[in-house]
Amino acid sequence: STEVKSLLDPIPIIITLVAENGGSAALLAAVIEQLRRIALLLDPNLPNSAIVMDIVRFDGCVAENTRNPSPDNDTSLDFILQWPETDIGQTSVLRCPCGPEGFDIGVTREARRQCIGNFEDGAIWGVDDDTECQFSVSARKLCNLALLEEPDEQVDGLNDITSETEAIGSLEVTISTVFVEDLSTYVGGDEILSGTYLNVVDNLLSVNEEA
């Protein structure tokens, strides 16, 4: 149905490839490379005689990032949810991105997102459910604190955050307790650091008393 005014006009062609074992990023890269080679074989003297305009997975949702904003609009405290490639009908589950990979906040908090669509119209991401990642400002500050490498910086930051006891809830206490346990081996022998560490413990005990 494409109207061609001249033999020199480009002709758009849509090719659908069906893979026996489903799609993947590696397969997509291989298809791109093969089409590039085909374009060169068609006319090696005119490398632009065949141009691949766009290649997308049709049976799955491509990797994508979404932002979970901080309640105070401080972008440095935003969570970035990195959704991986996901097949149609499957649901991706991510840990709420608190601290570095592998940092245990003491509780399970996750976000979910389903890849919807069909094999006729293609795949599309559904709305992500990141309700469990709606951390408070204080909790997000604790998450960022876990990215610091120096124990003294973590202890000082922990003291600053937990001193505002009115902003400390159960999640903040749980994350802070993880810090207290992890930092216990670093504070011995340093009088100043030990004093600050004990302040943190007192802050958390005050929160429990107020609760």
Salt bridges, closest charged atoms under 4 A:
GLU33 OE2 - ARG36 NH2 2.71
GLU33 OE2 - ARG37 NE 3.07
ASP59 OD1 - ARG57 NE 3.13
GLU64 OE2 - ARG113 NH1 2.82
ASP78 OD2 - ARG67 NH1 3.03
GLU85 OE1 - ARG57 NH1 3.04
ASP87 OD1 - ARG57 NH2 2.76
GLU110 OE1 - ARG112 NH2 3.06
